[in-house]
């Protein structure tokens, strides 16, 4: 469609491709909402994530049950706002509920604090990020100490 692929990410059951113009496409098994298309349908070929159409997606990340993307908000060029979608049953979406999110939703707590996300890593039930200020955040399941915190408690929001 006239643009090259800038980045790809593969989860266990789905994949995503980010084009040089910031458009995001996903495909694979759609249960748990991991594709971000607003439904639970699977897609056999790359399909534009309409909820992020018109946004400048800088990076995309796929895990087993969920996905995430960094969306750049001008004038920032080194980071952006983190969006998550898919299964949040272990708090891995960083949202206030543990429900499914069928479309990308920004991490409101970080957005409200004007946190600019630079890098992200997704685990199966937990995530971590680094901000442009060098701060680290973790959330989701802390089983086996995955969050780097001394408790087994799951953290739903960042």
MDTraj code that builds the backbone (N, CA, C; nanometers):
import mdtraj as md
import numpy as np

residues = "UNK UNK UNK UNK UNK UNK UNK UNK UNK UNK UNK UNK UNK UNK UNK UNK UNK UNK UNK UNK UNK UNK UNK UNK UNK UNK UNK UNK UNK UNK UNK UNK UNK UNK UNK UNK UNK UNK UNK UNK UNK UNK UNK UNK UNK UNK UNK UNK UNK UNK UNK UNK UNK UNK UNK UNK UNK UNK UNK UNK UNK UNK UNK UNK UNK UNK UNK UNK UNK UNK UNK UNK UNK UNK UNK UNK UNK UNK UNK UNK UNK UNK UNK UNK UNK UNK UNK UNK UNK UNK UNK UNK UNK UNK UNK UNK UNK UNK UNK UNK UNK UNK UNK UNK UNK UNK UNK UNK UNK UNK UNK UNK UNK UNK UNK UNK UNK UNK UNK UNK UNK UNK UNK UNK UNK UNK UNK UNK UNK UNK UNK UNK UNK UNK UNK UNK UNK UNK UNK UNK UNK UNK UNK UNK UNK UNK UNK UNK UNK UNK UNK UNK UNK UNK UNK UNK UNK UNK".split()
xyz = np.array([
    [0.0817, -0.1192, 0.0000],
    [0.0000, 0.0000, 0.0000],
    [0.0862, 0.1257, 0.0000],
    [0.2057, 0.1157, -0.0581],
    [0.2891, 0.2335, -0.0732],
    [0.3810, 0.2638, 0.0423],
    [0.3756, 0.1879, 0.1507],
    [0.4623, 0.2116, 0.2662],
    [0.5369, 0.0841, 0.3010],
    [0.6585, 0.1026, 0.3472],
    [0.7383, -0.0111, 0.3902],
    [0.7033, -0.0481, 0.5339],
    [0.7356, -0.1705, 0.5701],
    [0.7174, -0.2160, 0.7072],
    [0.8370, -0.1688, 0.7890],
    [0.8091, -0.1011, 0.9014],
    [0.9147, -0.0504, 0.9899],
    [0.9457, -0.1487, 1.1018],
    [0.8410, -0.2177, 1.1535],
    [0.8606, -0.3083, 1.2665],
    [0.7566, -0.4183, 1.2616],
    [0.7935, -0.5363, 1.3081],
    [0.6983, -0.6451, 1.3287],
    [0.7150, -0.6967, 1.4711],
    [0.6078, -0.7522, 1.5242],
    [0.6117, -0.8151, 1.6557],
    [0.5237, -0.9386, 1.6495],
    [0.5700, -1.0471, 1.7106],
    [0.4948, -1.1717, 1.7095],
    [0.4639, -1.2166, 1.8506],
    [0.3370, -1.2445, 1.8763],
    [0.2955, -1.3080, 2.0000],
    [0.2837, -1.4569, 1.9730],
    [0.2334, -1.5315, 2.0692],
    [0.2192, -1.6753, 2.0505],
    [0.1142, -1.7093, 1.9455],
    [0.0093, -1.6264, 1.9354],
    [-0.1033, -1.6578, 1.8480],
    [-0.1414, -1.5452, 1.7538],
    [-0.0620, -1.4390, 1.7510],
    [-0.0930, -1.3265, 1.6628],
    [0.0345, -1.2496, 1.6313],
    [0.0213, -1.1587, 1.5360],
    [0.1358, -1.0772, 1.4959],
    [0.0873, -0.9377, 1.4597],
    [0.1826, -0.8454, 1.4527],
    [0.1517, -0.7070, 1.4179],
    [0.2618, -0.6527, 1.3289],
    [0.2240, -0.5630, 1.2400],
    [0.3207, -0.4942, 1.1546],
    [0.2924, -0.3452, 1.1608],
    [0.3978, -0.2693, 1.1785],
    [0.3901, -0.1241, 1.1838],
    [0.4541, -0.0698, 1.0570],
    [0.3811, 0.0133, 0.9843],
    [0.4330, 0.0711, 0.8606],
    [0.5067, 0.2012, 0.8894],
    [0.5864, 0.2457, 0.7934],
    [0.6658, 0.3673, 0.8127],
    [0.5802, 0.4917, 0.8305],
    [0.4549, 0.4883, 0.7872],
    [0.3669, 0.6044, 0.8057],
    [0.2896, 0.5995, 0.9373],
    [0.3189, 0.5002, 1.0230],
    [0.2557, 0.4914, 1.1539],
    [0.1309, 0.4064, 1.1596],
    [0.0874, 0.3502, 1.0478],
    [-0.0309, 0.2632, 1.0493],
    [0.0052, 0.1278, 1.1095],
    [-0.0902, 0.0712, 1.1839],
    [-0.0689, -0.0560, 1.2516],
    [-0.1651, -0.1615, 1.1986],
    [-0.1118, -0.2776, 1.1650],
    [-0.1903, -0.3911, 1.1173],
    [-0.1674, -0.5096, 1.2102],
    [-0.2738, -0.5862, 1.2380],
    [-0.2609, -0.7081, 1.3175],
    [-0.3344, -0.8219, 1.2483],
    [-0.2964, -0.9452, 1.2845],
    [-0.3617, -1.0638, 1.2308],
    [-0.3308, -1.1821, 1.3212],
    [-0.4093, -1.2893, 1.3052],
    [-0.3923, -1.4099, 1.3855],
    [-0.5201, -1.4440, 1.4609],
    [-0.5042, -1.5116, 1.5754],
    [-0.6172, -1.5529, 1.6577],
    [-0.6690, -1.4317, 1.7345],
    [-0.7987, -1.4049, 1.7232],
    [-0.8553, -1.2828, 1.7798],
    [-0.9196, -1.2956, 1.9165],
    [-0.9268, -1.4188, 1.9721],
    [-0.9911, -1.4281, 2.1030],
    [-0.9133, -1.3464, 2.2053],
    [-0.9794, -1.3037, 2.3079],
    [-0.9250, -1.2155, 2.4123],
    [-0.9074, -1.0724, 2.3629],
    [-0.9419, -1.0450, 2.2372],
    [-0.9314, -0.9088, 2.1861],
    [-0.7910, -0.8649, 2.1522],
    [-0.6977, -0.9594, 2.1469],
    [-0.5554, -0.9257, 2.1288],
    [-0.5237, -0.8552, 1.9974],
    [-0.6138, -0.8609, 1.8980],
    [-0.5867, -0.7947, 1.7701],
    [-0.6241, -0.6470, 1.7708],
    [-0.7137, -0.6069, 1.8610],
    [-0.7502, -0.4660, 1.8725],
    [-0.8525, -0.4162, 1.7728],
    [-0.9284, -0.5084, 1.7114],
    [-1.0251, -0.4695, 1.6088],
    [-1.1668, -0.4491, 1.6615],
    [-1.1857, -0.4545, 1.7927],
    [-1.3179, -0.4315, 1.8492],
    [-1.4053, -0.5547, 1.8559],
    [-1.3484, -0.6713, 1.8252],
    [-1.4238, -0.7957, 1.8308],
    [-1.3293, -0.9093, 1.8683],
    [-1.3817, -1.0307, 1.8684],
    [-1.3021, -1.1486, 1.9037],
    [-1.2695, -1.2345, 1.7821],
    [-1.2912, -1.1805, 1.6622],
    [-1.2699, -1.2558, 1.5392],
    [-1.1215, -1.2685, 1.5063],
    [-1.0871, -1.3822, 1.4485],
    [-0.9513, -1.4029, 1.3993],
    [-0.9390, -1.3423, 1.2609],
    [-0.8189, -1.3058, 1.2232],
    [-0.7921, -1.2486, 1.0910],
    [-0.6767, -1.3267, 1.0280],
    [-0.6972, -1.3758, 0.9055],
    [-0.5941, -1.4530, 0.8369],
    [-0.4945, -1.3650, 0.7634],
    [-0.5272, -1.2387, 0.7458],
    [-0.4356, -1.1473, 0.6773],
    [-0.4281, -1.0157, 0.7549],
    [-0.3206, -0.9405, 0.7353],
    [-0.3040, -0.8138, 0.8075],
    [-0.4241, -0.7213, 0.7881],
    [-0.4749, -0.6689, 0.8996],
    [-0.5915, -0.5813, 0.8999],
    [-0.5597, -0.4559, 0.9801],
    [-0.5925, -0.3398, 0.9238],
    [-0.5653, -0.2126, 0.9895],
    [-0.6389, -0.2037, 1.1231],
    [-0.5686, -0.1611, 1.2275],
    [-0.6303, -0.1367, 1.3579],
    [-0.6947, 0.0017, 1.3503],
    [-0.8257, 0.0026, 1.3257],
    [-0.8985, 0.1274, 1.3019],
    [-0.8930, 0.2233, 1.4204],
    [-0.8891, 0.1704, 1.5415],
    [-0.8886, 0.2564, 1.6600],
    [-0.7645, 0.3448, 1.6667],
    [-0.6578, 0.3056, 1.5978],
    [-0.5352, 0.3858, 1.5963],
    [-0.5094, 0.4495, 1.4599],
    [-0.6059, 0.4385, 1.3686],
    [-0.5912, 0.5025, 1.2375],
    [-0.5830, 0.6532, 1.2583],
    [-0.4909, 0.7159, 1.1924],
    [-0.4720, 0.8596, 1.2078],
    [-0.3744, 0.8953, 1.3183],
    [-0.3387, 0.7979, 1.4019],
    [-0.2386, 0.8198, 1.5066],
    [-0.1011, 0.7828, 1.4518],
    [0.0014, 0.8352, 1.5133],
    [0.1376, 0.8001, 1.4733],
    [0.1905, 0.6944, 1.5693],
    [0.1725, 0.5687, 1.5330],
    [0.2209, 0.4588, 1.6158],
    [0.3712, 0.4457, 1.5930],
    [0.4473, 0.4472, 1.7019],
    [0.5933, 0.4430, 1.6932],
    [0.6490, 0.3026, 1.7120],
    [0.5849, 0.2231, 1.7990],
    [0.6302, 0.0868, 1.8255],
    [0.5097, 0.0008, 1.8607],
    [0.5202, -0.1288, 1.8336],
    [0.4136, -0.2229, 1.8671],
    [0.4757, -0.3436, 1.9362],
    [0.3970, -0.4053, 2.0263],
    [0.4451, -0.5173, 2.1059],
    [0.3339, -0.6208, 2.1177],
    [0.3664, -0.7479, 2.0971],
    [0.2689, -0.8559, 2.1099],
    [0.3149, -0.9538, 2.2172],
    [0.2208, -1.0001, 2.2976],
    [0.2473, -1.1032, 2.3969],
    [0.1548, -1.2202, 2.3659],
    [0.1264, -1.3017, 2.4637],
    [0.0369, -1.4146, 2.4413],
    [-0.1086, -1.3694, 2.4392],
    [-0.1508, -1.2945, 2.5415],
    [-0.2904, -1.2585, 2.5587],
    [-0.3211, -1.1127, 2.5327],
    [-0.2205, -1.0305, 2.5122],
    [-0.2440, -0.8875, 2.4959],
    [-0.1396, -0.8256, 2.4042],
    [-0.1652, -0.6998, 2.3696],
    [-0.0754, -0.6248, 2.2818],
    [-0.0631, -0.4832, 2.3354],
    [0.0361, -0.4109, 2.2849],
    [0.0562, -0.2723, 2.3266],
    [0.1215, -0.1954, 2.2130],
    [0.1064, -0.0641, 2.2181],
    [0.1697, 0.0228, 2.1187],
    [0.2038, 0.1561, 2.1837],
    [0.3151, 0.2127, 2.1406],
    [0.3503, 0.3483, 2.1802],
    [0.3028, 0.4403, 2.0688],
    [0.2197, 0.5385, 2.1054],
    [0.1671, 0.6361, 2.0103],
    [0.2320, 0.7704, 2.0395],
    [0.2968, 0.8269, 1.9385],
    [0.3650, 0.9550, 1.9538],
    [0.2638, 1.0680, 1.9446],
    [0.2740, 1.1603, 2.0382],
    [0.1901, 1.2800, 2.0361],
    [0.2821, 1.3991, 2.0141],
    [0.2697, 1.4672, 1.8978],
    [0.3588, 1.5803, 1.8685],
    [0.3525, 1.6848, 1.9793],
    [0.4617, 1.7530, 2.0082],
    [0.5855, 1.7578, 1.9312],
    [0.6871, 1.6525, 1.9719],
    [0.6498, 1.5599, 2.0606],
    [0.7437, 1.4593, 2.1089],
    [0.7887, 1.3687, 1.9947],
    [0.9169, 1.3396, 1.9888],
    [0.9684, 1.2497, 1.8857],
    [1.0431, 1.1313, 1.9458],
    [1.0635, 1.1311, 2.0769],
    [1.1423, 1.0247, 2.1394],
    [1.0588, 0.9264, 2.2204],
    [0.9311, 0.9471, 2.2287],
    [0.8452, 0.8584, 2.3058],
    [0.7005, 0.8967, 2.2874],
    [0.6142, 0.8406, 2.3701],
    [0.4732, 0.8721, 2.3553],
    [0.3881, 0.8118, 2.4634],
    [0.2616, 0.7902, 2.4296],
    [0.1617, 0.7359, 2.5208],
    [0.1478, 0.5866, 2.4932],
    [0.1395, 0.5062, 2.5994],
    [0.1240, 0.3626, 2.5826],
    [-0.0238, 0.3253, 2.5773],
    [-0.0611, 0.2494, 2.4750],
    [-0.1949, 0.1928, 2.4600],
    [-0.1836, 0.0419, 2.4784],
    [-0.2826, -0.0189, 2.5439],
    [-0.2851, -0.1639, 2.5601],
    [-0.4227, -0.2169, 2.5212],
    [-0.4277, -0.3461, 2.4852],
    [-0.5554, -0.4101, 2.4532],
    [-0.5388, -0.5610, 2.4602],
    [-0.6527, -0.6304, 2.4696],
    [-0.6526, -0.7759, 2.4832],
    [-0.7015, -0.8160, 2.6212],
    [-0.6442, -0.9226, 2.6759],
    [-0.6854, -0.9726, 2.8069],
    [-0.6169, -0.8962, 2.9191],
    [-0.6967, -0.8570, 3.0172],
    [-0.6429, -0.7896, 3.1349],
    [-0.6658, -0.8690, 3.2620],
    [-0.6865, -0.9993, 3.2501],
    [-0.7233, -1.0814, 3.3654],
    [-0.6211, -1.0807, 3.4780],
    [-0.4972, -1.0513, 3.4495],
    [-0.3940, -1.0449, 3.5535],
    [-0.3444, -0.9020, 3.5736],
    [-0.4218, -0.8054, 3.5251],
    [-0.3831, -0.6658, 3.5395],
    [-0.2815, -0.6194, 3.4379],
    [-0.2519, -0.7031, 3.3384],
    [-0.1448, -0.6711, 3.2439],
    [-0.1765, -0.5563, 3.1483],
    [-0.3022, -0.5131, 3.1413],
    [-0.3332, -0.3976, 3.0565],
    [-0.3054, -0.2656, 3.1271],
    [-0.2875, -0.2705, 3.2595],
    [-0.2618, -0.1475, 3.3339],
    [-0.3841, -0.0587, 3.3455],
    [-0.5012, -0.1157, 3.3200],
    [-0.6266, -0.0410, 3.3302],
    [-0.6885, -0.0656, 3.4673],
    [-0.7903, 0.0088, 3.5017],
    [-0.8518, -0.0041, 3.6337],
    [-0.9347, -0.1310, 3.6488],
    [-0.9641, -0.1996, 3.5392],
    [-1.0397, -0.3241, 3.5481],
    [-0.9563, -0.4373, 3.4894],
    [-0.9975, -0.5581, 3.5189],
    [-0.9273, -0.6765, 3.4683],
    [-1.0035, -0.7403, 3.3517],
    [-1.0862, -0.6656, 3.2863],
    [-1.1664, -0.7160, 3.1756],
    [-1.0867, -0.7157, 3.0458],
    [-1.1502, -0.7689, 2.9422],
    [-1.0935, -0.7604, 2.8079],
    [-1.1067, -0.6177, 2.7572],
    [-1.0108, -0.5759, 2.6795],
    [-1.0221, -0.4505, 2.6055],
    [-1.0094, -0.4873, 2.4586],
    [-1.1167, -0.4708, 2.3839],
    [-1.1193, -0.5133, 2.2439],
    [-1.0532, -0.4136, 2.1502],
    [-1.0277, -0.2930, 2.1990],
    [-0.9596, -0.1901, 2.1200],
    [-0.8504, -0.1261, 2.2058],
    [-0.7522, -0.0638, 2.1429],
    [-0.6445, 0.0022, 2.2175],
    [-0.6967, 0.1141, 2.3073],
    [-0.6486, 0.1145, 2.4319],
    [-0.6859, 0.2152, 2.5315],
    [-0.5579, 0.2691, 2.5948],
    [-0.5458, 0.4015, 2.6087],
    [-0.4245, 0.4551, 2.6707],
    [-0.4184, 0.4221, 2.8194],
    [-0.2981, 0.4069, 2.8726],
    [-0.2810, 0.3900, 3.0166],
    [-0.3069, 0.5253, 3.0804],
    [-0.4270, 0.5419, 3.1307],
    [-0.4735, 0.6719, 3.1771],
    [-0.3888, 0.7285, 3.2904],
    [-0.3475, 0.6435, 3.3861],
    [-0.2666, 0.6924, 3.4982],
    [-0.1381, 0.7573, 3.4490],
    [-0.0707, 0.6921, 3.3554],
    [0.0544, 0.7479, 3.3025],
    [0.0280, 0.8725, 3.2196],
    [-0.0795, 0.8700, 3.1428],
    [-0.1157, 0.9855, 3.0607],
    [-0.1437, 1.1068, 3.1491],
    [-0.2183, 1.0842, 3.2571],
    [-0.2512, 1.1934, 3.3493],
    [-0.1273, 1.2519, 3.4161],
    [-0.0231, 1.1703, 3.4324],
    [0.1015, 1.2172, 3.4938],
    [0.1991, 1.2727, 3.3899],
    [0.1551, 1.2816, 3.2637],
    [0.2388, 1.3306, 3.1529],
    [0.3654, 1.2477, 3.1346],
    [0.3560, 1.1180, 3.1623],
    [0.4687, 1.0270, 3.1433],
    [0.4855, 1.0000, 2.9943],
    [0.6085, 1.0121, 2.9459],
    [0.6388, 0.9839, 2.8061],
    [0.7128, 0.8503, 2.8008],
    [0.6526, 0.7520, 2.7342],
    [0.7050, 0.6161, 2.7296],
    [0.8088, 0.6031, 2.6189],
    [0.9236, 0.5449, 2.6533],
    [1.0338, 0.5274, 2.5582],
    [1.0457, 0.3826, 2.5102],
    [1.0321, 0.2872, 2.6021],
    [1.0489, 0.1458, 2.5673],
    [0.9560, 0.0608, 2.6529],
    [0.9138, -0.0531, 2.5978],
    [0.8188, -0.1423, 2.6647],
    [0.8617, -0.2866, 2.6433],
    [0.8341, -0.3707, 2.7424],
    [0.8514, -0.5157, 2.7280],
    [0.7261, -0.5820, 2.7836],
    [0.6731, -0.6797, 2.7102],
    [0.5529, -0.7513, 2.7526],
    [0.5881, -0.8935, 2.7922],
    [0.5412, -0.9346, 2.9106],
    [0.5461, -1.0741, 2.9498],
    [0.4095, -1.1351, 2.9232],
    [0.3897, -1.2575, 2.9671],
    [0.2590, -1.3196, 2.9466],
    [0.1527, -1.2495, 3.0301],
    [0.1820, -1.2276, 3.1583],
    [0.0855, -1.1661, 3.2492],
    [0.1382, -1.0391, 3.3148],
    [0.2488, -0.9859, 3.2685],
    [0.3068, -0.8655, 3.3280],
    [0.3798, -0.7854, 3.2211],
    [0.4061, -0.6585, 3.2524],
    [0.4737, -0.5697, 3.1578],
    [0.5687, -0.4778, 3.2324],
    [0.6572, -0.4167, 3.1570],
    [0.7473, -0.3155, 3.2122],
    [0.7682, -0.2087, 3.1063],
    [0.7968, -0.0872, 3.1522],
    [0.8298, 0.0195, 3.0582],
    [0.9353, 0.1104, 3.1184],
    [0.9998, 0.1843, 3.0305],
    [1.0961, 0.2869, 3.0689],
    [1.0481, 0.4171, 3.0079],
    [1.0551, 0.5244, 3.0861],
    [1.0139, 0.6559, 3.0381],
    [1.1335, 0.7302, 2.9799],
    [1.1056, 0.8404, 2.9129],
    [1.2142, 0.9232, 2.8595],
    [1.2943, 0.9878, 2.9717],
    [1.2395, 0.9905, 3.0936],
    [1.3115, 1.0421, 3.2107],
    [1.3924, 0.9337, 3.2809],
    [1.3905, 0.8110, 3.2276],
    [1.4674, 0.7022, 3.2865],
    [1.3993, 0.6310, 3.4018],
    [1.2707, 0.6543, 3.4222],
    [1.1963, 0.5844, 3.5265],
    [1.1440, 0.4521, 3.4723],
    [1.1325, 0.3525, 3.5599],
    [1.0789, 0.2221, 3.5217],
    [0.9465, 0.1985, 3.5931],
    [0.8514, 0.1391, 3.5221],
    [0.7214, 0.1022, 3.5776],
    [0.6959, -0.0440, 3.5436],
    [0.6358, -0.1183, 3.6369],
    [0.5944, -0.2560, 3.6108],
    [0.4513, -0.2736, 3.6593],
    [0.3783, -0.3659, 3.5979],
    [0.2407, -0.3927, 3.6395],
    [0.1967, -0.5278, 3.5864],
    [0.0886, -0.5799, 3.6467],
    [0.0361, -0.7105, 3.6108],
    [0.0593, -0.8102, 3.7221],
    [0.0834, -0.9358, 3.6865],
    [0.1044, -1.0410, 3.7853],
    [0.2469, -1.0353, 3.8404],
    [0.2583, -1.0435, 3.9717],
    [0.3898, -1.0455, 4.0363],
    [0.4289, -1.1865, 4.0790],
    [0.3639, -1.2874, 4.0221],
    [0.3988, -1.4249, 4.0553],
    [0.5463, -1.4469, 4.0247],
    [0.6156, -1.5106, 4.1153],
    [0.7600, -1.5362, 4.1055],
    [0.8423, -1.4075, 4.1062],
    [0.7829, -1.2964, 4.1506],
    [0.8571, -1.1704, 4.1586],
    [0.8790, -1.1021, 4.0248],
    [0.7948, -1.1319, 3.9261],
    [0.8131, -1.0772, 3.7904],
    [0.8146, -0.9250, 3.7847],
    [0.7505, -0.8592, 3.8813],
    [0.7438, -0.7131, 3.8788],
    [0.8606, -0.6478, 3.9517],
    [0.9472, -0.7293, 4.0116],
    [1.0585, -0.6734, 4.0866],
    [1.0146, -0.6137, 4.2182],
    [0.9030, -0.6632, 4.2700],
    [0.8488, -0.6156, 4.3973],
    [0.8421, -0.7336, 4.4933],
    [0.8557, -0.7083, 4.6232],
    [0.8659, -0.8182, 4.7195],
    [0.7350, -0.8867, 4.7566],
    [0.6290, -0.8637, 4.6867],
    [0.5000, -0.9230, 4.7215],
    [0.4466, -1.0042, 4.6045],
    [0.3598, -1.0990, 4.6337],
    [0.2959, -1.1776, 4.5277],
    [0.1713, -1.1080, 4.4736],
    [0.1403, -0.9893, 4.5262],
    [0.0206, -0.9157, 4.4861],
    [0.0280, -0.8737, 4.3394],
    [-0.0848, -0.8855, 4.2698],
    [-0.0919, -0.8371, 4.1330],
    [-0.1206, -0.6880, 4.1344],
    [-0.0565, -0.6149, 4.0459],
    [-0.0759, -0.4711, 4.0349],
    [-0.1535, -0.4448, 3.9075],
    [-0.2735, -0.3860, 3.9207],
    [-0.3588, -0.3640, 3.8045],
    [-0.3188, -0.2387, 3.7298],
    [-0.3003, -0.1287, 3.7993],
    [-0.2606, -0.0064, 3.7294],
    [-0.1163, 0.0259, 3.7612],
    [-0.0580, 0.1064, 3.6749],
    [0.0825, 0.1394, 3.6874],
    [0.1034, 0.2333, 3.8023],
])
top = md.Topology()
chain = top.add_chain()
for i, resn in enumerate(residues, 1):
    res = top.add_residue(resn, chain, resSeq=i)
    for name in ("N", "CA", "C"):
        top.add_atom(name, md.element.get_by_symbol(name[0]), res)
traj = md.Trajectory(xyz[None], top)
